[in-house]
Amino acid sequence: MATFTDRFTKGTYPIHSVVEALKPGPQGADLYSRFFLAGMIGGFRQVVAKEGAGALLTGLGPTVLGYFLQGGFKFGGYELFKKVLVSQMEPETAVNNRMAIYLGASAIAEFFADIALCPLEATRIRLVSQPTFANGLAPAFLKIAKEEGLGGFYAGFGPILFKQIPYNMAKFATMEVVLEKAILAYGKPKSELSGGEATMLNLGSGLIAGFAAATISQPADTLLSKINKQKAAPGETIAGRITKMAGELGVRGLFGGLTTRLVMVGSITAGQFAIYGQLKGALGATNTVEISKA
């Protein structure tokens, strides 16, 4: 169910390809400074003009597979670890400490999800940033394995944790809090909401959660992209590379591309939670751990 949600919401993938292509780096540096002047539509046109329409779907294979796996760990793991944490407390204590539970469960779930995601994310970024690197997912995956070994897949593991754990914590915690407030403001108990009302509230809350998650994780997303586009110099540590890149980019560079990513992440997250809620209802899986006051 969770993996279907991630697959279904990949309709925004061309936006993600534009963001990657226009980030500072060997391929995108010449277009990056003009991207926001031209606007998002201009960004699409520039990528298509320079590389063809197919560039919008470059790296789609590893993206779908990677986020298929990650989605299962992320949504399923969140429900599992939330249940585990709640079971260690009295009901009233759990309700009073629900924010800590939301944050803890989402962080643990994301850690395991990223172990599955990282090799495919590294492959995707390599395909997007170096279109001639390989012809598809399997050849690219095998080439990285042969030339760089396991380290080539997990060179970005630290940065991806730095990006994804705060992202997931913000995503689920914001969703839970905003949805609780929205239901209370709506004036109807959660159990009495119709399917349409629940979907509407999930969409709105998910959109806000996506905005929060995108903003918090943007600097790490930029650094992760640059790390996976470039091989490390001999003897260079990941921490050293991150520090060097962050210094070169500055605050403005670290948040470059945020507007486009807000559109992408906001729409994906809204769709994910709306579909996830509908599927839970359709499959009779609505009896999950509930610690909100709505």
Long-range contacts (C-beta under 8 A, 24 or more apart in sequence): 1-75, 1-276, 1-279, 1-280, 1-283, 1-285, 2-71, 2-72, 2-74, 2-75, 2-76, 2-276, 3-68, 3-69, 3-71, 3-72, 4-275, 4-279, 5-71, 5-75, 5-271, 5-272, 5-275, 5-276, 5-279, 6-67, 6-68, 6-70, 6-71, 6-74, 6-272, 7-64, 7-67, 7-68, 7-71, 8-271, 8-275, 9-267, 9-268, 9-271, 9-272, 9-275, 10-60, 10-63, 10-64, 10-67, 10-268, 12-263, 12-264, 12-267, 12-268, 13-56, 13-57, 13-60, 13-63, 14-44, 14-56, 14-57, 15-40, 15-260, 15-263, 15-264, 16-63, 16-264, 17-47, 17-55, 17-56, 17-57, 17-58, 17-59, 17-128, 18-43, 18-44, 18-47, 18-56, 18-260, 19-257, 19-260, 19-261, 19-264, 20-59, 20-125, 20-128, 20-129, 20-225, 21-47, 21-51, 21-55, 21-128, 21-129, 22-46, 22-47, 22-257, 23-222, 23-225, 23-226, 23-256, 23-257, 24-222, 24-226, 24-249, 24-253, 24-256, 25-129, 25-225, 25-226, 25-229, 25-230, 26-129, 26-229, 26-230, 27-129, 27-130, 27-229, 28-129, 32-256, 35-257, 35-260, 36-259, 40-259, 40-260, 40-263, 43-260, 51-131, 55-131, 58-127, 58-128, 58-131, 59-123, 59-124, 59-125, 59-127, 59-128, 61-136, 61-137, 62-120, 62-121, 62-123, 62-124, 62-127, 62-137, 62-140, 62-141, 63-120, 63-124, 65-120, 65-137, 66-116, 66-117, 66-119, 66-120, 66-121, 66-124, 67-117, 69-113, 69-116, 69-117, 69-120, 70-113, 70-114, 70-116, 70-117, 71-113, 72-113, 73-109, 73-110, 73-112, 73-113, 73-116, 74-109, 74-110, 74-113, 74-168, 75-109, 75-276, 76-109, 77-105, 77-108, 77-109, 77-110, 77-112, 77-113, 78-105, 78-106, 78-109, 78-168, 78-172, 79-288, 79-289, 80-105, 80-109, 81-105, 81-108, 81-109, 82-289, 82-291, 83-288, 83-289, 86-289, 86-291, 94-291, 95-291, 95-292, 95-293, 98-176, 98-291, 98-292, 99-173, 99-177, 101-291, 102-169, 102-172, 102-173, 102-176, 102-177, 103-169, 103-173, 105-172, 106-168, 106-169, 106-171, 106-172, 106-173, 107-165, 107-168, 107-169, 109-168, 110-161, 110-164, 110-165, 110-167, 110-168, 110-169, 111-161, 111-165, 113-164, 113-168, 114-157, 114-160, 114-161, 114-164, 114-165, 117-160, 117-164, 118-153, 118-154, 118-156, 118-157, 118-160, 119-153, 119-154, 121-156, 121-160, 121-224, 121-228, 122-152, 122-153, 122-154, 122-155, 122-156, 122-228, 123-153, 125-156, 125-224, 125-225, 125-228, 125-229, 126-228, 126-229, 129-225, 129-228, 129-229, 130-229, 148-231, 155-227, 155-228, 155-232, 155-238, 156-224, 156-227, 156-228, 158-238, 158-239, 158-242, 159-220, 159-223, 159-224, 159-227, 159-238, 159-242, 160-220, 160-224, 162-220, 162-223, 162-224, 163-217, 163-220, 163-221, 163-223, 163-224, 164-217, 166-216, 166-217, 166-220, 167-213, 167-214, 167-216, 167-217, 168-213, 170-209, 170-212, 170-213, 170-216, 170-217, 171-209, 171-210, 171-212, 171-213, 171-269, 172-209, 174-205, 174-208, 174-209, 174-212, 174-213, 175-205, 175-206, 175-208, 175-209, 175-269, 175-273, 176-292, 178-204, 178-205, 178-208, 178-209, 179-205, 179-292, 179-294, 180-292, 180-293, 180-294, 183-292, 183-294, 184-293, 184-294, 189-294, 190-290, 190-292, 190-294, 195-278, 195-281, 198-277, 198-281, 199-274, 199-277, 199-278, 202-270, 202-273, 202-274, 202-276, 202-277, 203-270, 203-271, 203-273, 203-274, 204-270, 205-273, 206-269, 206-270, 206-271, 206-272, 206-273, 206-274, 207-266, 207-267, 207-269, 207-270, 209-269, 209-273, 210-262, 210-265, 210-266, 210-267, 210-268, 210-269, 210-270, 211-262, 211-265, 211-266, 213-265, 213-269, 214-258, 214-261, 214-262, 214-264, 214-265, 214-266, 215-258, 215-262, 218-254, 218-255, 218-257, 218-258, 218-261, 219-246, 219-254, 219-255, 221-261, 222-249, 222-253, 222-254, 222-255, 222-256, 222-257, 223-249, 223-254
